[in-house]
Amino acid sequence: MKKILIVDDEVQILKALSRLFVGTDYEIFTAENSMDAMELLGKTEVDMVISDMRMPGLDGYKLLSIIKEKYPKIIRIILSGYSDEKPMFRALLHNIAKLYVFKPWNNNDFLKNVNKLFADDNEIKSQEFISKFEGMCHTSYAPKNCEKMITLIEEENIDSLIAEIEQDPDISNLLMQVAKSAVYGVMPSTVKQAAIYIGLHNLKCFMRWACTVSTFKKNDVISEEPDLLCKHAYLTNRIFLFLYEAFLHKQPAESAMFAGLMHNIGLVILSNNLQKNGSHELSNLTPNDYLKLELGEYEEPHQEVGAHLLDQWDLPFSVYEVALYHHRPLNHNIINQELVSCVHIAQAYAWKVLGALEPEPIASEVFENIGITAADFEKRLNRYLK
C-alpha cells in the first residue's frame, strides 16, 4: 500500500484532501506544519508528499527541498493557492516537485494524476529496468567544467555561467547550434545573447544535452555540422515550438521549451553504444536506418532509458514525460497530454523532413487532442520550413 503525507497549515484543506483518498488503496498521513512533517518522515516510510507552498515557519518550498535532498525517492507535489512569479520560478528551476496543483483543484483530475505519477515511477524504477540500465555504457565522460556550469545554474548565477560557457569553445558552439536551430523567432549572434534568451530553465536542459553530445564527440572537437540525431533533435524542437505558436497560440511552459530537443536522449545514448560495440557506424546511417532503430530494433527501450536519465539529471517532470511517452501519445498515464502530443507530431515530421521514406504514422486522435487537422498542419508547416 502506497503512503501519502499531506502537509498544510489549513485544517480544512487537510480534511478535504484526506476525503479525496477515501476508498482508494492509499494510506494517508497529515501534518499541519513542516516540522511535524519532518518528524513523521523520520519514523515512517512515505511514497509521496503533497505540500502547500505558503505556510508559516518552514514553507513548502523549503520543506520539499529538504525532502528532495534527504529522501530523493519520495514523489513530491506542490499545492498552492497563488502563482507568485519568483517562488514558482525557483520551484520549477530546482525541480522541487513533479506536479504543481493550484487551489481550488478538481478532485477527479487530482486523484488521476496521483495514480499516474505512481504508475510512471513504477515503470522507470523497477529493479529489472535499473539492472539493465546500469549495465549500459552511457555518459561516463563529460567536459571538465560541465558540472561547474550546472552548479552555477543551481546557484542562479547567470553572469558567471555565461562567462564559463564563453571560455569553452565546444559548449559555446553547441549553444549557438541549439539557439539558431531549435529556438523560434530569434537568431542570436553571441553566446551571451543566446544564453539570456534561452533562460536558466532551458540552460539546465541544454547543459545536460551538451554534456551528452560531448561524450561522443570525435577527435575531441564538436563538429560545426550537427550529426543526424542532433539535426533531428533541433528540427523536432523547432517544429514543436512552431506548433504551439501557430496553432495553439501560446508557448509551452517555460520549463518545457526544450522538450523536443531532449525527447530522444535515450536514442542518442543507445545508438552511440551500438557504434562503440561495432554494431553500426553512425556516419553511414540514413534517416530510415535511425527510424528503424528508434521504432523497435533495440533490446533496451530507448524511451525508458531517456526518461531514466532525465530523472537522474533532475530535469522537469514534463520533459521526462515527453521522453517516456513520445511514441505512445495516447497512453492513459500521461499527465501533460498536450505537450506529449505536440512532440510526438514534431518528431515524426522531423524525420520526414530529413528524408525518412516510411515515417511513423500518427493516429488521428493525436491531432484531435490538440484541436487541429493533419492536412492543415502539413500545409502550414511546409510554408514555415521553406
N, C-alpha and C positions, 0 to 999 in steps of 0.2 A: 504494500500500500504506500503510495506517494504521500509525503508530508509537506504541507504548505504552511508557512508562517506569514501572517498578515500583520503589518505594523502601521498604526495610525493613531494620532492623538485624539481623534473624534470617535467616541464610543459608538455612535450611530453608524458610522462607516464600517467599523469592525463587525457590528451586528448584521449589517446589510450584506457584506461580503461573505460572512460566515453562512448566512442563509443561502447564498448563491450555490454553495457547495453541498448543501443538504441533499442526500440521495445519491451522491457520487461516491467513488471509491477513494476519495482523498481524505486524509486526516488533517484537520485544521487546528492550528495554534494561533493565538493572538497576543499582541503586545501593544501597550498604549504609548510606548516611547522606545527610543533606540537602546537605552541601557538595559531595559527588560528584555529586549530582543536579543542582545548580545549574550546576556546571561542564559537565556533559553538555548541559544545555539551552542553554548559551551556544554550543555547537558544532553541535547537531543540532536540526532542527525536529521537534517531537513533537506528536502529536494528543491524547494522553491521559496523565495521570499518576495512578497508583494508589499512594497513600502510607499507610504505617502512621501511626497517630496518635501513639503514645508511642515516641519514640526519644531516645537521649542527645544532648545538644547542642541543635541546632535541631530541635524536634519537628515532627510532621506538620502541626499547625495553623499554625505559623509558616511552614513551607515552602510550604504551599498558599496562604497569604495572600500571600506574595511572588510566587508564580506567578500568582495571580489578578491582581495589580497589574501585573506585568511582561509576562505572556503571557496575556492575557484570553481568547484563543480556545482555549486548551488545556482540554479536559474534565477535571474533577478528581473523583477518587473517594477517600474516606477508608476505610481498612481499620483496624479496631480490635478489640482483644481485651477491651475493657471499655466500660462505658457510664456513666462518671462524669458526674454531672449538669452541673456547671459547664462543663467543656470542650465537651461536646456542645451545651449551650445556646448557647455563644458561636459554635461552628461553624455551627449552624443559623441563628442570628440574622444572622451576617455572610455566609451563603451560601457557605461555603468550598468546599463540594463539591456535586455534583449527586446523588451516591449515597453512602450510608453502608453499608458491609458489615462485619458482625461475624464474628469468628472463633469457631468453625470455620464456613466457608462451604460452600454447596452448589455444586459445580463447574458443573453444568448451568445453574443459575439465574444464577450469576455471569457465565458466558460469554454467556448470552442477554441479560442486562441490558447488558453492554458493547455488544453488537450493536445493541440498541435505542437506546442513547444516541447512537451514531454515526448511526443512521437518523434520529432526531429532529433532530440537528444538521444533517444534510444537507438536510432539508426546509425548515428555517427560515432557514438561512444560505446558501441557493443564491443566486447572483448575480442570477438572474432575479427572485426574490422581493424581494431587497433593493432592486433598482432600482425595482420597483413601489412598495414601501413608502416609499421616500424621496420619491416623487412625491406622496404623500398629505399632506393637511393634517391634522396631529394636534396634540398638546399643545404648541402654541407659547407658550401663556401659562400661568403658574401663580401662585398667590398669592405675594406678595413674600417671605413668610417660610417658604414651603414647603420650600425646600432647607435652610434653617436647622434646621427641625424634623427633617428626615431625617438631617441631620448629628448632631443630639442623640441620635437613635435609634442611629446607628452608634457614638456615644460611650457608649451605655448610660446616658445621663443622664436618667432618668425624671422627676426633680423639675423640672429646667429645661424639659423637654419639656412637662409638664403646665402649667407657668406660661405658656409660649409659646402653647399651644392656648387657654388661658383668656382670653388677650388678643385672640384672633381670633374674632369672632362667627360668621363663616361656617364656619370649621373646627370650632368648638365645636358649632354647630348640626348639622353633618353627623355629628360623632362621636356625638351623642345620638341622631340618627336611626338610625345603624348599630347602636348598642348596644341600643336599645329594639326595633328591628325585626328584627335579624339574630342576636342572641345569645339563646340559650335560658335560661330559668330565672331571669333577673335583670332588674330594672328599675332601673338606676342613676339617681339623682336629680341628680348633679353630674358635671361634666366629669372631675374627679379620680377619682371612683368608677368611671366608665366606662373611663378610661384604665388604671387599675390592674387592673381586672377583665380587660380585653382583653389586656394584657401587651405587651411590646416586639415580639415576633414579629409579632403581628397589627396593632399600631400602624404597623409598617412597611408592611404591605399597605394599611391604612386611609389612610395619608398619600398613597400613590400614587393610591388611589381618589379621595380628596378633591381632590387637585391636578387630576385629570382632569375631575371633575364641575364644579369651579370654573372650569375653562377655558370651559365652555359656559353659565355662569350668565347669567341675564337681568337687565338693569337693575342689574348689579353687586351683586345680592343673591341668596343661595341660598334658594330658597323653603322655607317651613316644610312645604309639602306636596310630597313627592318626585314627580318625573315618573314616567311609566310604566316606563321602563327601570330607574330606581332602585328602584321598588316591586318589580319582578321580581327584581332582584338581592338585595334584602333578604329577600324571601319564599323565593327559592331557597336562601339560606344557612340560613334558619330551618328549612325542610323537610329540608335536608341534615343539619343537626345533630340534628333530631328522629329521622331515620332511623338515625343512628348510636346515639343514646341508647336509643331504644325497641326497635330490632331487633337491633343488633349489640352492645348492652350495653357500650359504651365510647365514648370520644371519639376523633375523628380526631387525628392527630399535631398537636401544638401549632402547628407552623409552617404547617399546612394548615387551620386553623379558619375562615379566610375564603376558602376555595377557591370556595364558592358565590357569595360577593359579587363576586369578581374574574373569574368564568368568562367573562362576556360583555363584557369591557372592549373587545374589538375591535369589537363591535356598537355600543357607545357612541360610539367614535371614528367609525366609518363612517356611522352614522345622522346624527350631527351634521354630517359632511361633506355629506351629502345636503341638509340644511337650509341650510347655508351656500351651496351651489351652486344653491339654489332648486328642487331636485327634489321636496322634501317639506316640509310644515310639521309638525314633530313633535307639536305640541299637538293636531293633528287625527287622529293615527294611533291606531287601535284595537289591542287585543292581537292580533287576526287580522292586521292590517297588519304589525305588528312580526314576527309569526311568519313571514309570507311573506318579509319581508326577511331574516330570520335563516336560513331554510332554502333560500335559493337565488337571491334577486333582487339579489345583489351581484356586481359584476365581480370584486372582490377577496374572497378567503375570510376572513371575519371571525375564524375560529378561528386562522389563521396570523398575522393582524395582532395579535390579542390576545397570542398566545404570544411573538411577536417583541418586543412592548412589555414584557412581564413579564420577558423575558430581559435587555433593556436596563436595566430598572429594578432588576435584581439581586434579584428575588424568588425564593422557593424553587422548586426544580425540580418539586415535587409540584403547586404552584399553576399553574406554567407548563404542565404536562402536562394538567391539567384544562382549561385554556383551549384547548389544541391539539386535544383529543380528546372534548370533551363532547357532540359529535354523532356520534362514532364510537367508542362504548364497547367494541366488540368487536375493535378494531384490534389486530393481533398485536404492535405495537411498544410497547404500554402497559406500563409498569413498575408504577405504582400503580393496579392494576386495580380494587380495591375502592373507592378514592376516586373515580375517574373514573365508575364505575357509579353511585355514590350521587349525584353531582352531576348526571349525565345524567337520572336519575329525578326529582330535585328540580326541575330547571329545566323539565322537561316539565309536571309537575304545577303548578308555579307559574304557568305560562301558562294552564293550565286553570282554576285558581282565579281568575285575573284576568279570565276571560271569553272566552278563545280557544275558538272553536267547533270548530276542527279541530286539536287538539293533536297534537304529534309522537308517532307510535306508538313504543312501547317494546318491543323484542324480548324474548321470554320468557327468553332466555338471560341478559339483563342482571339480571333478578330472581334467576335461578338462581345467578348468580355470587356473590351475597351471601346466598344461602340463605333467601330469602323469596318469598312469592307476591304477585302484583299485587292479588288480592282482599283479602288480609289487610292489606296496606299501605294500600289505599284506605279500608278500613273504619276503621282506627285513625287515619289522617290526618284524615279527616272529623271524628272526635271531638276530635282535638287542636286543629283550627283553629276549632272552634265557640266 
